Amino acid sequence: MRILVINGSPKGSRSNSYKLAKAFLEGMKSGLGEAGHRDETLVDEIDVNRMDISPCLGCFSCWNKTPGKCCIQDEMQTVIEKLLWADVTIWCFPLYYFSVPGKLKTLIDRQLPMVLPFMSEREDQIGNGSHPSRYDMSGKRTVVISTCGFYTAEGNYDGVCSLFDHMCGKDQYTAIFCGQGELFRVPELSARTNEYLEFVRQAGAEYVNRGIREATQAQLKRLLYPREVFESMADASWGIDKESGKKETEALIFTRQMAALYRREAYSGKDQVLEMYYTDFDECYQIVLGREGSQVYPDCSKAATTRIETPFTVWRSIAAGEMRGDEALMKKLYKVKGDFNLMLNWDNYFGSARQEAADKSKQKEQSGEIHIPPKGTNMNMMLLPWIVFWVAVSINGYVGSLLSIGACVLAPLLFYQCKKTLYDTLTGVLVTCFSIAVLCGAAERIVVPLAYLAFGIMWTATCFGKIPLTAHYSMNHYNGESALQNPLFIKTNWILTLMWGILYFITPIWTYFIMGTEISGLTGAINSLLPIFMGIFTAWFQKWYPAKVARGE
């Protein structure tokens, strides 16, 4: 297959529309490979802005004096040869005043030698009168890819559609028109724009086979961001105060764009004031996160709920995905003072692609559509068999052992919707073994303390690996598996796992003595008291420790 890409943007390879064309082309190559096409795929590109193409003179020499050849000696003849060579032509360009850029329009005008001078009527009834093609163009396909600076492409491409309807025929070309095109050059928004580019690649792969599916087309028409968010970011990007007309600083522009990403759905019930102090610029701005949206206060006149002290370069790198925020915090590249909960829920407040996907899933679920949520872990699956064993065997060894084995079988069934971890499986094996030991006549006074010791060893041993035990379960509340890449999250859970492990290392000592007394049947209940206090401490520590690190202490 021979593919010609005509890049009509004056920005050349830096063009946003060209990024989409490249993604579509990548998808085409992938689709051809998957379909097993043996023919070699040849790709040629034309950068219109770099070509020597003069405007049409309207002399009609290409019709009557030198049929099929223009009297102007420039690079347009090369373009015509490539158009005739290509099986698929991809036209990509930004929307310029509701049409194509000027130099590209010049190229289109200069296609006159490709048609005959005689009058004809089009079968598709486009326009009134036409000229037949000089060449056999049957079997050739056309793709039109364009971005624009409006929040939506809808209603803004009438002129472009009319032009290509005349050139190719109505419904005889594939169009991908994307609003909010300027966002593709903003690194801080790459999570969302890369998601869109992935759909463009998918469209390219589908195009070369059975055609672009309706579901993919729907994704390509979906707004990158809601209208109010995009227009707020677009207005802020000019760096001009709406009221005074004064030029704004780079840090203030950035802060306004960050504020535009605030998701009102994340409103906590009371206004929060996020104060950004850029230490390298010595500039301070506040973002008030309210029920109706966000508002930027350049004078910092509000009492801050959360204050972030950071070099501007660091925070911009974090926003652009060049640096992980959690790693930068651990390296003390910035500090957070005040309420740390805003940081823990940052994705909820400032609209990540992940959060938008979660919102869509929730909407589908509420509308009655079938939705299978991703599986999360559940510590209760691990704890249930142990608790049953400790409590029940202390009361009655035989019955308690049977109940414990039953709990090992029942736990996976009760939590079948949860993701199973290694420790859930290991629990089933260990509790079953201890239960069988009691059924075989082993003394409960020995087996129960050993069970506590085994539990402690299981917890403590994970502190020598990359991921401590508690992290596998608490990650559900901190963005899922992505939390496992967060060094602060891992450090917090490492401390907690070690403390729980130590607790269960010493628990066997007093358990052995209690089980030798008249209140041995209450061993499980007694041993539950300290874990209750540890649980309260854990809930506190999970918030206190990250906040302490964030303050730079």
C-alpha positions as CSV (number, residue, x, y, z in Angstrom):
1,M,0.0,0.0,0.0
2,R,1.3,3.5,-0.9
3,I,0.4,6.2,1.5
4,L,0.9,10.0,1.0
5,V,0.7,12.4,3.9
6,I,0.1,16.0,3.0
7,N,0.9,18.2,6.0
8,G,-0.7,21.6,5.3
9,S,0.2,23.2,8.6
10,P,2.6,26.2,8.6
11,K,4.1,24.7,11.7
12,G,5.2,21.6,9.9
13,S,6.2,18.7,12.1
14,R,5.4,20.7,15.2
15,S,1.7,20.8,14.2
16,N,-1.0,19.4,16.4
17,S,-2.9,18.1,13.4
18,Y,0.3,16.3,12.2
19,K,0.5,14.5,15.6
20,L,-2.9,13.1,14.9
21,A,-1.9,12.2,11.3
22,K,1.2,10.4,12.6
23,A,-0.8,8.4,15.1
24,F,-3.3,7.4,12.4
25,L,-0.5,6.4,10.1
26,E,1.0,4.3,12.9
27,G,-2.3,2.6,13.3
28,M,-2.6,1.9,9.6
29,K,0.8,0.2,9.6
30,S,-0.2,-1.8,12.7
31,G,-3.5,-2.8,11.1
32,L,-1.8,-3.9,7.8
33,G,0.7,-6.0,9.8
34,E,-2.0,-7.7,11.8
35,A,-4.1,-8.4,8.7
36,G,-1.1,-10.2,7.1
37,H,-0.7,-7.9,4.1
38,R,2.4,-9.0,2.2
39,D,2.7,-6.0,0.0
40,E,5.3,-3.5,1.2
41,T,3.8,-0.3,2.8
42,L,5.4,2.8,1.3
43,V,4.9,6.2,2.9
44,D,5.7,9.6,1.5
45,E,5.2,13.0,3.1
46,I,4.8,16.5,1.8
47,D,5.4,19.5,4.0
48,V,3.4,22.1,2.1
49,N,4.9,25.1,3.9
50,R,8.4,24.1,2.7
51,M,7.5,23.7,-0.9
52,D,7.8,26.1,-3.8
53,I,4.2,26.4,-5.0
54,S,3.0,29.5,-6.6
55,P,-0.7,30.6,-6.8
56,C,-2.7,29.6,-9.8
57,L,-2.8,32.2,-12.6
58,G,-6.2,31.2,-14.0
59,C,-4.7,31.1,-17.5
60,F,-6.1,27.6,-18.3
61,S,-2.8,26.7,-20.2
62,C,-3.1,23.3,-18.5
63,W,-6.3,22.8,-20.4
64,N,-5.7,24.1,-23.9
65,K,-2.0,24.8,-24.5
66,T,-0.2,22.1,-22.5
67,P,-3.0,19.7,-21.5
68,G,-2.4,18.2,-18.1
69,K,0.7,20.4,-17.4
70,C,0.9,23.7,-15.7
71,C,2.8,26.6,-17.2
72,I,4.3,27.4,-13.8
73,Q,7.6,25.7,-13.3
74,D,7.6,24.8,-9.6
75,E,7.1,21.8,-7.3
76,M,3.4,21.3,-7.9
77,Q,4.1,18.8,-10.7
78,T,5.8,16.7,-8.1
79,V,2.8,16.9,-5.9
80,I,0.5,15.8,-8.7
81,E,2.8,12.8,-9.4
82,K,2.6,11.8,-5.8
83,L,-1.2,12.1,-5.7
84,L,-1.4,9.8,-8.7
85,W,1.1,7.4,-7.0
86,A,-0.7,7.1,-3.7
87,D,-3.4,4.5,-2.8
88,V,-4.3,6.5,0.3
89,T,-3.8,10.3,0.7
90,I,-4.0,11.8,4.2
91,W,-4.6,15.5,4.3
92,C,-3.7,17.1,7.7
93,F,-4.0,20.7,8.6
94,P,-5.3,23.1,11.3
95,L,-8.5,25.0,10.8
96,Y,-7.7,28.5,9.6
97,Y,-10.7,30.9,9.6
98,F,-13.1,28.0,9.0
99,S,-11.2,26.6,6.1
100,V,-7.7,25.3,5.2
101,P,-4.4,27.3,5.6
102,G,-3.6,29.6,2.7
103,K,-0.6,27.6,1.3
104,L,-2.6,24.4,1.3
105,K,-5.5,26.2,-0.5
106,T,-2.9,27.2,-3.1
107,L,-1.9,23.6,-3.6
108,I,-5.6,22.6,-3.9
109,D,-6.1,25.3,-6.5
110,R,-3.1,24.1,-8.5
111,Q,-4.8,20.6,-9.0
112,L,-6.5,22.0,-12.0
113,P,-4.3,20.1,-14.5
114,M,-5.8,16.9,-13.0
115,V,-9.2,17.5,-14.5
116,L,-10.5,18.0,-18.0
117,P,-12.0,21.3,-19.2
118,F,-15.3,19.7,-20.3
119,M,-18.5,20.3,-18.3
120,S,-20.2,17.4,-16.6
121,E,-22.8,16.7,-14.0
122,R,-21.8,14.8,-10.8
123,E,-23.6,11.7,-9.9
124,D,-23.6,12.7,-6.2
125,Q,-25.3,16.0,-7.1
126,I,-22.6,18.0,-5.3
127,G,-22.7,21.6,-6.7
128,N,-24.0,22.6,-10.1
129,G,-21.7,21.5,-12.8
130,S,-18.3,19.9,-12.6
131,H,-15.2,18.8,-14.6
132,P,-14.3,15.1,-15.1
133,S,-11.0,13.8,-13.9
134,R,-8.2,13.5,-16.4
135,Y,-7.0,10.3,-14.6
136,D,-8.5,7.1,-13.3
137,M,-8.9,7.9,-9.6
138,S,-11.1,4.9,-8.8
139,G,-9.9,2.8,-5.8
140,K,-8.0,5.7,-4.3
141,R,-8.9,6.7,-0.7
142,T,-8.7,9.9,1.2
143,V,-8.4,10.8,4.9
144,V,-8.9,14.3,6.2
145,I,-7.4,15.1,9.7
146,S,-7.7,18.5,11.3
147,T,-7.6,20.2,14.7
148,C,-9.2,23.5,15.6
149,G,-9.0,25.9,18.5
150,F,-12.6,25.8,19.5
151,Y,-14.0,23.6,22.2
152,T,-15.7,21.4,19.6
153,A,-15.3,20.6,15.9
154,E,-19.0,20.4,15.4
155,G,-20.4,23.3,13.3
156,N,-16.9,24.7,12.5
157,Y,-15.9,22.6,9.5
158,D,-18.7,23.4,7.1
159,G,-16.3,25.1,4.7
160,V,-13.8,22.2,4.9
161,C,-16.5,19.6,4.3
162,S,-17.9,21.5,1.3
163,L,-14.4,21.7,-0.2
164,F,-13.6,18.0,0.2
165,D,-17.1,17.0,-0.9
166,H,-16.3,18.8,-4.2
167,M,-12.8,17.3,-4.4
168,C,-13.6,13.7,-3.4
169,G,-17.4,13.3,-3.5
170,K,-19.8,13.3,-0.6
171,D,-19.1,10.5,1.9
172,Q,-16.2,9.4,-0.2
173,Y,-13.5,10.4,2.3
174,T,-12.9,9.7,6.0
175,A,-12.7,12.8,8.3
176,I,-11.3,13.2,11.8
177,F,-12.0,16.7,13.1
178,C,-10.8,17.4,16.6
179,G,-11.6,20.4,18.7
180,Q,-9.3,21.7,21.5
181,G,-6.4,21.0,19.2
182,E,-4.0,23.4,21.1
183,L,-4.1,21.0,24.1
184,F,-1.9,18.5,22.2
185,R,1.1,20.8,22.7
186,V,0.6,21.1,26.5
187,P,2.8,18.5,28.3
188,E,0.7,18.9,31.5
189,L,-2.3,17.5,29.7
190,S,-0.5,14.6,28.0
191,A,-2.5,12.0,30.0
192,R,-5.7,13.0,28.3
193,T,-4.3,13.9,24.8
194,N,-2.3,10.6,24.7
195,E,-5.6,8.8,25.4
196,Y,-7.1,10.5,22.4
197,L,-4.1,9.8,20.2
198,E,-4.5,6.1,21.1
199,F,-8.0,6.2,19.7
200,V,-6.6,7.8,16.5
201,R,-4.2,4.9,16.2
202,Q,-7.0,2.5,16.7
203,A,-9.0,4.2,14.0
204,G,-6.0,3.9,11.6
205,A,-5.8,0.2,12.3
206,E,-9.5,-0.3,11.7
207,Y,-9.5,1.9,8.6
208,V,-7.2,-0.4,6.6
209,N,-9.3,-3.4,7.4
210,R,-13.1,-3.2,7.8
211,G,-13.4,0.5,8.4
212,I,-13.5,2.6,11.6
213,R,-16.0,1.2,14.0
214,E,-18.8,3.4,15.4
215,A,-17.5,3.0,19.0
216,T,-14.1,4.4,17.9
217,Q,-15.7,7.2,15.9
218,A,-17.7,8.1,19.0
219,Q,-14.5,8.3,21.1
220,L,-12.9,10.5,18.4
221,K,-15.8,13.0,18.6
222,R,-15.8,13.1,22.4
223,L,-14.5,16.4,23.9
224,L,-11.1,16.3,25.5
225,Y,-12.4,18.4,28.3
226,P,-15.8,20.0,29.1
227,R,-16.4,23.3,27.4
228,E,-16.0,25.5,30.5
229,V,-12.7,23.8,31.4
230,F,-11.2,24.2,27.9
231,E,-12.3,27.8,27.5
232,S,-10.9,28.7,30.9
233,M,-7.5,27.1,30.0
234,A,-7.6,28.7,26.6
235,D,-8.3,32.2,28.0
236,A,-5.6,31.8,30.6
237,S,-3.0,30.7,28.1
238,W,-2.8,34.2,26.5
239,G,-1.4,35.6,29.7
240,I,-3.5,38.7,29.6
241,D,-5.8,39.9,32.4
242,K,-9.3,40.1,31.1
243,E,-10.2,43.3,33.0
244,S,-7.0,45.3,32.9
245,G,-5.4,43.9,29.8
246,K,-2.0,43.7,31.6
247,K,0.5,40.9,30.8
248,E,0.5,38.1,33.5
249,T,3.6,36.2,34.7
250,E,4.3,32.7,33.6
251,A,3.6,31.3,37.1
252,L,0.2,33.0,37.2
253,I,-0.8,31.7,33.8
254,F,0.2,28.2,34.9
255,T,-1.8,28.6,38.1
256,R,-4.9,29.8,36.2
257,Q,-4.7,26.8,33.9
258,M,-4.3,24.4,36.8
259,A,-7.4,26.0,38.4
260,A,-9.3,25.4,35.2
261,L,-8.9,21.7,35.6
262,Y,-10.7,21.6,39.0
263,R,-13.6,19.2,39.0
264,R,-16.6,20.5,40.8
265,E,-17.7,16.9,41.4
266,A,-14.9,16.6,43.9
267,Y,-16.2,19.4,46.1
268,S,-15.7,18.3,49.7
269,G,-18.7,20.2,51.2
270,K,-16.6,23.3,52.1
271,D,-14.4,25.7,50.2
272,Q,-10.7,24.9,50.2
273,V,-8.0,27.4,49.6
274,L,-4.9,25.9,47.8
275,E,-2.0,28.3,48.1
276,M,0.8,28.0,45.6
277,Y,4.1,29.7,46.6
278,Y,6.7,29.5,43.8
279,T,9.9,29.8,45.7
280,D,12.2,30.5,42.7
281,F,9.9,33.4,41.5
282,D,8.9,34.5,45.0
283,E,5.3,34.6,43.7
284,C,2.2,33.4,45.6
285,Y,-1.3,32.7,44.2
286,Q,-4.4,31.0,45.7
287,I,-7.0,28.8,44.1
288,V,-10.3,28.6,45.9
289,L,-12.0,25.2,45.2
290,G,-15.7,25.8,45.7
291,R,-19.1,24.2,44.9
292,E,-19.5,26.2,41.6
293,G,-15.9,26.0,40.4
294,S,-12.5,27.5,41.1
295,Q,-11.3,31.1,41.4
296,V,-7.7,32.4,41.4
297,Y,-6.7,35.1,43.9
298,P,-3.4,36.7,42.9
299,D,-3.3,38.8,46.1
300,C,-3.4,35.7,48.4
301,S,-6.1,37.4,50.5
302,K,-7.6,34.2,51.8
303,A,-6.6,32.0,54.7
304,A,-4.9,29.0,53.1
305,T,-6.2,25.5,53.7
306,T,-3.2,23.8,52.0
307,R,0.0,25.6,51.1
308,I,2.5,24.2,48.6
309,E,6.0,25.7,48.6
310,T,7.8,24.7,45.5
311,P,10.1,25.9,42.7
312,F,8.0,26.6,39.6
313,T,10.3,24.4,37.6
314,V,9.7,21.4,39.9
315,W,5.9,21.8,39.9
316,R,5.7,22.3,36.1
317,S,7.8,19.1,35.6
318,I,5.5,17.2,37.9
319,A,2.4,18.5,36.0
320,A,4.1,17.5,32.7
321,G,4.7,14.0,33.9
322,E,8.5,14.4,33.7
323,M,8.8,13.9,37.5
324,R,6.7,11.9,39.9
325,G,5.2,14.2,42.6
326,D,5.6,11.6,45.3
327,E,9.3,11.1,44.5
328,A,9.9,14.8,44.5
329,L,8.2,15.1,47.9
330,M,10.4,12.3,49.3
331,K,13.5,14.1,47.9
332,K,12.2,17.3,49.7
333,L,12.0,19.2,46.4
334,Y,8.8,20.9,47.6
335,K,6.9,21.2,50.9
336,V,3.2,20.9,51.8
337,K,1.8,22.7,54.8
338,G,-1.7,22.6,56.2
339,D,-4.4,20.0,55.3
340,F,-2.6,17.1,53.5
341,N,-5.9,15.4,52.4
342,L,-6.0,17.6,49.3
343,M,-2.7,16.1,48.2
344,L,-4.0,12.6,48.9
345,N,-7.0,13.3,46.7
346,W,-5.3,15.4,44.0
347,D,-6.5,13.3,41.1
348,N,-10.1,13.7,42.3
349,Y,-9.8,17.5,42.4
350,F,-7.8,18.1,39.2
351,G,-9.4,15.8,36.7
352,S,-7.0,13.0,35.6
353,A,-7.9,10.7,32.8
354,R,-8.2,7.9,35.4
355,Q,-10.8,9.8,37.4
356,E,-12.8,10.7,34.3
357,A,-12.9,7.0,33.4
358,A,-14.1,6.2,36.9
359,D,-16.8,8.8,36.5
360,K,-17.9,7.2,33.2
361,S,-18.1,3.8,34.7
362,K,-20.2,5.1,37.6
363,Q,-22.6,6.8,35.1
364,K,-22.9,3.6,33.1
365,E,-23.7,1.7,36.3
366,Q,-26.4,4.3,37.3
367,S,-27.9,4.2,33.8
368,G,-28.3,0.4,34.0
369,E,-25.6,-0.5,31.5
370,I,-23.5,-3.6,32.2
371,H,-20.4,-2.7,34.0
372,I,-17.7,-4.9,35.5
373,P,-15.7,-2.9,38.0
374,P,-12.0,-3.7,38.4
375,K,-11.2,-6.1,41.2
376,G,-9.7,-4.7,44.4
377,T,-8.0,-6.5,47.2
378,N,-9.7,-7.0,50.6
379,M,-7.8,-7.7,53.8
380,N,-10.8,-9.4,55.4
381,M,-10.3,-12.3,53.1
382,M,-7.0,-12.9,54.8
383,L,-8.0,-12.0,58.3
384,L,-11.3,-14.1,58.6
385,P,-9.7,-17.6,58.8
386,W,-7.1,-16.4,61.3
387,I,-9.6,-14.7,63.6
388,V,-11.9,-17.8,63.5
389,F,-9.0,-20.0,64.3
390,W,-7.7,-17.9,67.2
391,V,-11.1,-17.4,68.8
392,A,-12.8,-20.8,68.1
393,V,-9.8,-23.1,68.8
394,S,-9.2,-21.3,72.2
395,I,-12.8,-22.3,73.2
396,N,-12.9,-25.8,71.7
397,G,-10.1,-27.3,69.8
398,Y,-12.1,-29.8,67.8
399,V,-15.0,-27.7,66.8
400,G,-12.8,-24.6,66.4
401,S,-10.5,-26.5,64.0
402,L,-13.5,-27.6,61.8
403,L,-14.8,-24.0,61.8
404,S,-11.4,-22.7,60.8
405,I,-11.1,-25.1,57.9
406,G,-14.6,-24.0,56.9
407,A,-13.6,-20.4,57.1
408,C,-10.7,-21.1,54.7
409,V,-13.1,-22.5,52.2
410,L,-15.8,-19.8,52.8
411,A,-13.5,-16.7,52.7
412,P,-12.8,-16.9,48.9
413,L,-16.5,-17.4,48.2
414,L,-17.6,-14.5,50.4
415,F,-15.0,-12.2,48.7
416,Y,-15.2,-13.7,45.2
417,Q,-15.4,-10.2,43.7
418,C,-12.1,-9.2,45.2
419,K,-8.6,-9.7,43.8
420,K,-6.8,-12.5,45.6
421,T,-3.2,-11.9,46.9
422,L,-0.4,-14.3,47.7
423,Y,-1.2,-13.7,51.4
424,D,-4.8,-14.8,51.1
425,T,-3.6,-18.1,49.6
426,L,-0.9,-18.5,52.2
427,T,-3.4,-17.9,55.0
428,G,-5.6,-20.7,53.7
429,V,-2.7,-23.1,53.7
430,L,-1.3,-22.1,57.1
431,V,-4.7,-22.0,58.9
432,T,-5.7,-25.4,57.4
433,C,-2.4,-26.9,58.6
434,F,-2.7,-25.6,62.1
435,S,-6.3,-26.8,62.3
436,I,-5.3,-30.3,61.1
437,A,-2.6,-30.3,63.7
438,V,-5.2,-29.7,66.5
439,L,-7.5,-32.3,65.0
440,C,-4.6,-34.8,65.1
441,G,-4.1,-34.2,68.8
442,A,-1.6,-31.4,69.0
443,A,-2.0,-29.2,72.2
444,E,-4.0,-26.0,71.6
445,R,-1.7,-24.2,74.0
446,I,1.2,-24.9,71.6
447,V,-0.6,-24.6,68.2
448,V,-2.4,-21.3,68.9
449,P,0.8,-19.3,69.9
450,L,2.5,-20.8,66.9
451,A,-0.3,-19.6,64.7
452,Y,0.2,-16.0,66.1
453,L,4.0,-16.4,65.5
454,A,3.4,-17.6,61.9
455,F,1.1,-14.6,61.3
456,G,3.8,-12.3,62.6
457,I,6.5,-13.9,60.5
458,M,4.3,-13.5,57.4
459,W,3.9,-9.8,58.0
460,T,7.5,-9.0,59.0
461,A,9.0,-11.0,56.1
462,T,7.4,-8.7,53.6
463,C,9.3,-5.8,55.0
464,F,12.4,-7.2,53.3
465,G,10.7,-7.2,49.9
466,K,9.7,-4.3,47.6
467,I,6.1,-4.1,48.7
468,P,5.1,-4.5,52.4
469,L,2.0,-6.6,53.2
470,T,-0.3,-3.7,54.1
471,A,0.3,-1.9,50.8
472,H,-1.4,-4.7,48.9
473,Y,-4.6,-3.9,50.7
474,S,-4.5,-0.2,51.5
475,M,-3.6,0.7,47.8
476,N,-7.4,0.5,47.1
477,H,-7.9,3.8,48.8
478,Y,-4.9,5.5,47.0
479,N,-5.4,5.1,43.2
480,G,-5.0,1.3,43.1
481,E,-1.8,-0.3,41.9
482,S,-0.3,3.0,40.8
483,A,0.1,3.7,44.6
484,L,2.7,0.9,44.6
485,Q,5.0,3.2,42.7
486,N,4.7,5.9,45.3
487,P,7.7,5.8,47.6
488,L,5.9,7.8,50.4
489,F,3.0,5.3,50.3
490,I,5.5,2.4,50.4
491,K,7.5,3.9,53.3
492,T,4.3,4.5,55.3
493,N,3.1,1.0,54.8
494,W,6.6,-0.5,55.5
495,I,6.5,1.2,59.0
496,L,3.0,0.0,59.7
497,T,3.7,-3.6,58.5
498,L,6.7,-3.8,60.6
499,M,4.8,-2.6,63.7
500,W,2.0,-5.1,63.1
501,G,4.6,-7.9,62.6
502,I,6.3,-7.1,65.9
503,L,3.0,-7.1,67.7
504,Y,2.3,-10.6,66.5
505,F,5.8,-11.7,67.3
506,I,5.3,-10.9,71.0
507,T,1.6,-12.0,71.1
508,P,2.5,-15.7,71.3
509,I,4.3,-15.1,74.6
510,W,1.4,-13.9,76.6
511,T,-0.9,-16.2,74.6
512,Y,1.0,-19.2,75.9
513,F,0.6,-18.2,79.5
514,I,-3.1,-17.2,79.2
515,M,-3.9,-20.5,77.6
516,G,-2.5,-22.2,80.7
517,T,-5.0,-20.5,83.0
518,E,-8.7,-20.9,83.7
519,I,-9.5,-18.1,81.2
520,S,-7.9,-19.8,78.2
521,G,-11.3,-19.8,76.4
522,L,-11.1,-16.0,76.3
523,T,-7.7,-15.9,74.7
524,G,-9.0,-14.8,71.3
525,A,-11.1,-12.1,72.8
526,I,-8.3,-10.8,75.0
527,N,-5.9,-10.7,72.1
528,S,-8.4,-8.7,70.1
529,L,-8.1,-5.7,72.4
530,L,-4.6,-4.6,71.4
531,P,-5.2,-4.9,67.7
532,I,-8.2,-2.6,68.1
533,F,-5.9,0.1,69.5
534,M,-3.3,-0.7,66.8
535,G,-6.1,-0.3,64.1
536,I,-6.9,3.2,65.5
537,F,-3.2,4.1,65.5
538,T,-2.9,2.8,61.9
539,A,-5.7,5.0,60.7
540,W,-4.1,8.0,62.3
541,F,-0.5,7.2,61.2
542,Q,-1.6,6.8,57.5
543,K,-2.5,10.5,57.5
544,W,0.0,11.9,60.0
545,Y,3.2,10.4,58.6
546,P,2.8,11.5,54.9
547,A,1.8,15.0,56.2
548,K,5.0,15.1,58.4
549,V,7.2,14.2,55.4
550,A,5.4,16.7,53.2
551,R,6.2,19.5,55.7
552,G,9.9,18.6,55.3
553,E,10.3,17.4,58.8
